[in-house]
């Protein structure tokens, strides 16, 4: 059965769902709260000060007004999601200042915060309802496996800056916290169909309940065709197909206790449109399954207890490499008040079983299995002073990892309300990143030189890089400062500056350099065998600034102006030398983390949201990004546009266009592992949403 036919069947199932009356037992229409997809009163109609009162939980694991949070936090709301025209979580990340995204090969995406952009960007912790989705074996996030339907997402909270004092390891440069909707907030049935020049997607949703239990079931399938440039310089198509099913139930036990159960499974396969082309094209299959259970007891709006456990299994094969990982996690949090103190504490226990294997000739692993344990606990305290004008917050998390030992991650944050129009804040934090199993066990071999990419001309070099079992955790010390200004009731400005100092970054360092072999290679033109180790060999420092300005010009028009700039420098700290001869820096170069050079120093953009006529919505964005620091991609300007029509309360039709100014362009080039770069084409799609 073809995938297009499968998508059609999924959509047709919506018509069958609409014939059922099961979901009608939930509540009468006039008692149904908005589930985030129905065209109700637009956020454009709200005063700007109401929007600034939006609460977020990611900075301290407790509800806080964004305006009162001493952190650079950005919330993508339901309305932002609905009007974005996005087809994935990655598309939504482009709405956030300070986040850098790059499409690599049609199936792979690089997403990072404040630099270090690679496909396996491992300095950002990504959560879905408190469940970490970072693949421990590889260190980063496989964004193509993030298949959660967008209409089930309540909001996305993005913290730019370290969050280790609350969330623990790998929350180094930022935290992306995806929070899904309670099942009681999606109690209608809906179908969503999207067809475009290079994609097709269908999603169906059903809901129901019995007694105090409400449930939601979703299914979606998609197909994406991407143009790529393979290693032979030829144009080809990469086909990506995915299917995802999920369900959630929420049971209200009494006026304080709630139990939530979530389960989901997904399958994603990708392959070249023409299999005759060589293996630099992505080719493989990925699957995932998750079961999560959570018990919550709420004493008040910001007091309560939560205990959550989950099991997550991921299996992925790609170009001969195979990763299988099972995570079992148990965590608990408590928050409360005592004598004016906002107290929070919690624990986390996680067991990760990973298996790595490869049939590719260039990749092997010293150990195929890894069993890692993590045990952590945190405590935090916040307090208001000076008639609630000065707020101080101190948090610390102690975490023991069987990989890298004990890590202490503290954070101190201060916020001061100068007046009703000006708030300033500052923070000092430490955070760590745990080495991935790939970095500890991989054996990677390749050849470079005059016949391939220049490595050490005119010598051809056979390079072997081996993982190191006793790698140390990379560490960050961060200093942040920000201000929030509301010079008028229609204008808000948010500016953040930061300075990050990194040490023990993981790169590649030469070992066993033989000067006689080097001389022989030069004189005889024989290949030089170069042995490298993956090791903690680098330090880096970054300085940057981010800003967002929001202007509500009237009840029907809102503008967002945003931008960021970063200067990132690094130095090699581990340069071994032969006795009496500084060969470590002469014969073979030290290689820092490759992500230090894949940085776009400057980006800026503007977004427009307007309701020019009744039932008509117009959303547009213009974004400019500078070229990559390493020169691999050029600067570019992109324009996206969405026009929406809501003929009635249950129907929405949207025309979405992306990259209006370019016929095609290369967005990002991954240097390791090599990947065929995607040619981002102009895209046009039509989306229909129907609620029953």
N, C-alpha and C positions, 0 to 999 in steps of 0.2 A: 504494500500500500504506500502510495506516495505521501510525502509530508504535506503537500498542499491539500491533498484529499483529507488527510487527518485533521488539518486545521479546519477545513470546511465541516467535517463531522462534529468537531468540538463546538463550532459556532451553532450548528444545527441543533445540538443538544440544548442550547439556550431556549429554543422554541418549545422543546419538550418540558423544560423546567417551568416555562411560563404557563404551561397548561396545568400545573399542579397547584393545589391550594394549601400545601403544607406550610409554606412560609407565611401565609396570611394570618396564621394563628398567633403571630408574635405581638402585634399591636395594631390598632387602627391607624389609618394614614395620618390623622391629625395629631397622633401622639408619637410619631416617629422622629427621633432626632436625626439631624443631618449626618450622613455617613461620609461626607467629604467628597462625594461625587455628584450630588444633586445640585443643580443650579439654584442656590438659595441666595440670601443676601450676601453680596460680594464684599470681600475685605476692603475694597476701595471705598465702601460706604462708611467704614469705621473711622473715627478720629485717629490721628497718628499716635496720640498718647495711649490709646487703647491697644494699638499694635505693639507699642514698646512695653506693655505690661505682660506680654507673652511669657509663659513660664517654661523653664527647661530643667532637666534633672541631671544632665550628664556631667556638669562641673563638680558636683558634690554628692551625687546620688540622693538628692532630695529636691523638691520643687523650689525653684528660685526664679524671681523675675529676671529676665535677661538684663534689664537695666541695672539690677543690683548685683550682678555677677562679676567678680574680679577675674575675668578670663575673656579671651576673644572667642565668643560663641555666636554661632549663626544658626537660625532655625528655619528649615524648609517646611512650610506649613502645608496642610491639605490643599489650600487654594493655590499655592505655588506649584504643587504637583499637578493639580488638575489643569492649570493653564499653561504649563510648561511645554506641552507637546512631547515630553520625554517618552522614550520607549524602554528605558532601563535606569537603574540607580546611577550608573556612570553618567548618563545624560544629566541627571539632577545635580551631580557634583559640580558641573560646570556653572551652576548658579552661585557657587560659594567663592568669595574672594580669598585669595591665598592658597586655593587648591589648584593643582596643576594636573591636567588630564591629557593623555595622548593615546590615540588608537594606533595599534602596532601592526597587526596582521589580519584584521577582520574578525578575529576571535579573541584576541588578547588586548588588554588595555592597561596602561600605566596610570595610576592615580597616586598622588602624593600631596603632602602638606609641607610647605616651606622647604622645598628642594628635595634632593635625593630621589629623583623620578626614575623608576624602572618598573618593568612589569611586576617584579616581585618586591615592590617598595615595602620594606619591612619595618618602617618606623611609624606606621599608622595602625592603630588598633581599630578594627571594624567589628561592630556588634549588631546583632539582630535580637532585640528583646533580651539583652544581657548575655547572649550567646556569642562568644568570639568565633568569627568565621575565618580568621587567619589560619592558613595551612601551616602547621608547625614544621612539617618536614621540609618545606621550601621557604618558610619565613614570611611570605606575603599572602595576598588575597587573590584568588582566581575569580576575577569579577564576572567572567562569562558564566559562572555557576551561581550567581546571585539572581535567581529567577523568581523571587517574590513578586507577585502582581502589584503594580504600583497603587491600585485602588484599595489595597488592604493596608497601606501604610498610613499611620496617623500623622507622623512627622519624622523628620530626620534632623537630629541635633549634631552639629559639627563643632567640636572644640579645636581651635587652632592653637597648638602649644601642648606641652607635656601634661599627661593625666595619670602618671604613674602612682601618685599618692592615693588615688582612688581606685584605678582600674588595674594597676600592676604592670608587669613587663610588657614591652612592645608599644605602650602608649607614649611614644617618645615625642614625635612631632605633632601628633594630633589624635583625636578620637572621633570616629564616625559612628553615631548611635542611631540605628534604625528602629523605630518604635511602631509596632503594628497596632491596628485598631482592636479594641475589645469586640468580641463577637456580637454583643448587644447593640453595637453601633453600625453593624452592617446586616440589617435584618430584612433587606429586600433582595430580590433576585435581579441579576444584571448580566448583560452580555456586552462584550466589547470586541469590535472587529476593526482591524487596521490593515490596509493594503497600501504599499508604496512602490517606488521605482526599484527598490532593492530589498524590501522586507514585507513580510506578511505575518500577522499575529491575530490570534483569537483567544478570548478569555471568557469564561462563564463563572458565575458565582451564584450559589444558593445558600439560603439561611433558614433556620427554623429553631424550634425549642420545645421544651416540655418542662413544666413546673418552673423552677428557678434556674434552669440550665438553658443557655443559648449556644448555638453552634453556627459555624460558617464553613462552607466547602468551596474550594476554588480549583479550577483546572485551566491551564493555558498552554498553548503551543505556538511556536514561532519559527520562522525561517528567515535567515538573513544571507544575502549574497553580497560579497565584498570583492572589489577589484584589488588585486595585489600585483606587485612586481617581483617575480621569482628570481632566483639566483642567476639564471641565464639572461636576465634583463627582459624577459618576455612578460606580457600581460596575461594574467590568469584570474579566475574567479575562485574565491574560497567560500564554500557552502557551510553554513552553520545552522543546525536544527536543534531545537530544544523542546522538551515537554516537562511540565511541572504540575504536580497535584499537591494540595495541602488542605488542612482542616484545623479548626480551633474550636474549643468549647470553653465557656466560662460559666461556672456554677457559683451562685451567691448562696453561701451556706447560712448566713445570718446578716445582721446589719454591719458586721465588722469583717467577716471572713469570706474570701473568694478563692476558688481553685481554678486554675487555667491549665489546659492540656493542649499542646500544639504538636502536630505531626506533618511532615512534608517529605516529598521525594522528587527528585529531578533527574533528567537524562539529557545530555548534550553531546552531539557528535559534530565533527567538523573535518572537512577534507577538501583537497583541491578539486576544482571543477574538472580539470584535466589531469588524471592520475599519472600521465606520462612525464609530467614535470618533476624536477628533483625534490629531495626530501627537505629542503629549506622551507618548504611550505608546511604550515601546521597541519597535522593529520592525527586524529585520535578521537577518544571518547571519554566523557566524564560523567560520573553519577554521584549522587549524594542522597542521604536519608537522615532525618533528624526526628527525635522524639524528646519533647520538653514538658516538664510539669512544674507548676509554680503555685505555692500557697502564700497568700497575702492577708495580713491582719492590719486593718487601718483603725487607728485610734482617733486621728484627726487629719486635717489636710496634709500636714507635714510630720506626722508621727505614726510609726507603724513598724511592722516586722515583715520581712519577705524571705522565703526560702525557695530555692530553685535548683533543679537538677536536670541535666540533659545528657543524651547520648547522640553523638554525631559521627557519621561514617562517610568518608569521601574516598572515591576510587577514580584514578585518572591515568590514562595512557596518552602519550603524545610523542610522536617521532621516535618511537623505540624506548622511551623512558616510561616507567610505571611507578605510580605513587598510590599507596593505600594507607589510610589513616583513620583510626577510631579514637574519639575523645569521649571520656566520661568525666563529667564535671558536677560538683556540688558546691553551692554557694549560699550564703545567708547574709542579710543586712538588717540592721536595726537603726532607727532614727527617732530622736525625741528631743524634748526641751527639759532643762533643769536650771532654775535660777537665771533665766535669760540666756543660757548657753544652748546653741544648736548642736547637739551631739549626734555623732554617727559612728558606727563600727560595723565590721563585717569580716567574713572569712571566705576563703576559696580553696577548694581541693580539686586538683585536676590530674587525670591520668591520660597520657597520650601514647598510643601504640602505633608506630609508623613502620612501613615496609617500603623500601626503595629497590628497584631493579631496572636493568636496561639491557636491551638487545642491540643498541646502537654501538658502532665500533669506537666512537669517540668518548663514550661515557661508561663508567663502571662505579661500583661502590665498594669500599673496604668492608663495610658491615651493612648487611641488607635490612636488618631490623633495629629498631630503637624503641626502648620503653622508658619514657620520661615521666617524672612526677613533679608536681608543683604544689606547694602549700603556702598560702599567704594570709595575712590578716592586716586590717587597716583600722585606724581610729582618726577622728577629726573633730574639731570644735570650732564653732563660729560664734561671734559675739558682737552686738551692736553697742556703740558708745556715743556720747555727745548727742543725746536726744535723737538717736537713730540716724546720725550723719556719718559716722565712722564705723566701718565693719571690718573686723579682722577674722581671718580664717587660717587655721593651722591643721595640716593633715600629714599623716605618715603611713606608709605601707611597708611592712617587712615581708619578704617573700623568699622562700627557699626553693631552689630548682636543682634537680639532680644533674642538670647539665652544667650550670655555672655557679652553683653555690648560693650563698646568702646575699641578698640585695636589699638595701634600705633606700626608699624613695620618699623624701620629704617635700613639702611644699608650704610656702607662707604667702598669703595673699591679703592685701589691704585695699579697701575701697572707701573713698571720701566724697560725699555729696557737698560740693562747694555751695551750690544753690539749686533751685529747681531746674535750671537750664544747663548745669555743668556738673559732671561727675568724672573723677579721675581715679585710676586704680593702678596697682603695681603688683608684681609677683616674682618670686624666686622659687625654682623647682629643680629637682633632679629626677631623672628617669633612666631606665636601662632597656636594652634589647637583648633577648636571649638568642644565642647562635642557633641556626636551623640545623636539622639533621643533614641536609645537603652539604652545608659548609663544613661539617665535621667528618663526613665519610666519602664525599665524591672524589672520583679520580677522572679528570678531564684531560683529554689529549687532542692536540691539533698541530698543524704545520703552518708556519708563516714564513714569509721571506720574499725574495724577488718574484717568485711565481704566483704569490698570493698577495695578501695584504702586507704592506711594509711593516716589519717588526724590528729588525736590526740590519738594515741593508748594509752591504750586499750579501749578508749571510742568510742562508735558509736555516730556520730554527724549528726543531721538533720540541714542542712545549708540552710538558706534563704537569698539571696542577693537582695537588692532593690535599684533601681536607685534613684538618687537625682536630684530634679528639678533645684536647683540653683548651679549646678556645674560651676566651673570657667574654663576658657580656660587654657590649658597647655601652658607653655612658654619655649622658647629656647633662649639662648644667645650663639652665635657661634663665634669662632675665627678661621680663616683659613689663610694658607700661602702656596704658591706654587712656583715652578720654572720650566721653560721650557728651555731645553738645546738642541742645535743642534751642536754637536761637529764635525760632518761631513755632507756632502751633502746627505748621504745615511742613516743617523741615527738621530732620535729625541727621547728625553726623557722628560716625563712630570711627576712631583712628586707633591703631595699635602699632607699636614698635617693639622689636625684640632683638636680642643678641643671644645666640646659641653657641655653646662651646662643646664640641664632641671629642671624645678620646676612645682609644681602643676600637676604632672602626676596623672592619674586616676587609682586607684586600688580599693581594697576592705578592709574596716575597720570594726572591730566588734563593736556592740552597745548592750546596755542592757545586759551586762554580769553579771549574778547573781552568786556570789561565793558559795552560799548555793546549788544552782542547780548543780553547777559543782561538789561539794563535794558529793552530792547525786548520781550523775551519776557515780562517781568513786566507791562509796561503793556498790551501788545496781546494777550496770551495766545496768542502764536504759539510753536510748538515751538522749543526751544533745541537746536542741534546741538552735542553734546558729543563731543570727540575724546579718547580715552584711549589710553595706551600700556601694554602689559604690560612692567613694568620691575622692577628691584631697588629696592623702595621701603620695605621694612619690616625691623624687628628684633623679636625676641621673646625671652622668658625664661620658663622653666618650672621649677617645683620640685615634686617628687613623692616618694611613698613607696609601696612595694609589699611585700606579705608573703604567705608561704605557711606554713601549719602542717600537718603530717601526723601523725596519731595512729593507731597500730596497736593498737586496743583489745583485740583477741585475734586468733587465727588466722583468724577468719572475718569480721571487721569492720574496715574502715579508713575514717577520716574525713579529708578535706582541707578546711581553712578558708583562704580567700584573700581578698585585697582590695587596692585601690589608691586613691590620691587624688592629684590633680594640680591645681596652680594655674598657669595659663598667661596671661601678659599680653603685649601687643605695643605697639609705637609705630611711627608712620610716620617714616621717616628722610629721605624725599625729598619735599619740598613746594615745588615751583617756584612762583614768584610773578611777576606782571607788574611792570614797573618802577614802584616806589613804591607798589604796591597789592598787599597779600597775598591775591591772588585764588585762589591754589592751594588754600587752606583755607576760603575763604568762598563762592565761586561753586559749585565742584564739589568733592565730597569725594575725598580719597585713599582708595583701597580696598586694604586689606591682603590677604594670602592669605585666601580665604574659609574655609579650614580652621582658622584660629585660633579661630573661634567655635563650631565643631562639636565640642565636647569635653564629655564627661560627667565632671564633676569627681570623683565618687566612685562606686566599685563594690565590691561584696563578695558572697561566696557561700560555699556549703558543698556538698561532694560526699560521697556515701556509696557505698561498695562493700561488699557483704556476700554471703556464701554461707550463707544460713540453713538450707538443706537440701542433701542430696546431689543433684547435677545441677541445682540451682536457683541462679540468680544474680539479685541485685537491685542496681541502680545508679540512684541518684537525685541530683538537684542542685537547689539553690535559689539563685537569683542576684537581687540587687537592684542596680539602676543608677539614679543620679540623672538628672534631666532635663538636656537639652542646655544648654550655657552660653548659647546664643542664644535659648533658650526655644522652639525649634521642635518639640521632643518632650518629653513629660513623664516623670517618674520611673516606674519600673515594677518589679514583682517577677515573676519567671518560675520555673516549676517544670517539670522534665523527669523522666521516669521510664522505666526499662528493666527488663523482667523476662525473663530468659533461661532456657531449658531445654535441657540437653544430654543427650538420652536415651542416646546412645552416643558413641564417640570420633569419629565421622564426621558427626554431625548436630547442628545447632544451630538452635533456634527462638527468636525474640525478639519481644516486644511492646514497641514504642517509642512513647512519647507525648511531645509537646512543648507548651509553653505551656498547662499544665493550668488555670491560674487565669484565663486570658483567652479570651473567645470570639474576639476579634480586637483588634489594636492596631497603631499605626504605630511602627516601630522607628527609622527614620531618614529625614530629609528632605534631599535633595541640593539645594543652592542654585544651583550652576552646574556643568554645564548642568542646567536644570530637568528633573525626571523625575517621573512619576506615582508617589506614595508607595505602597508595598506595605502592605496590611492583613494583618498576620501573624495567621493563624488558628490555632486549636487543631488539632493534627495527631496522628493515630494511624496507625501503620503496623505491618505484620507482616513479619518478615524470616526467610527460611529459607536456611541454608547447608548444602550437602551436599558432602562430599568423597568421591571415588571411588578 
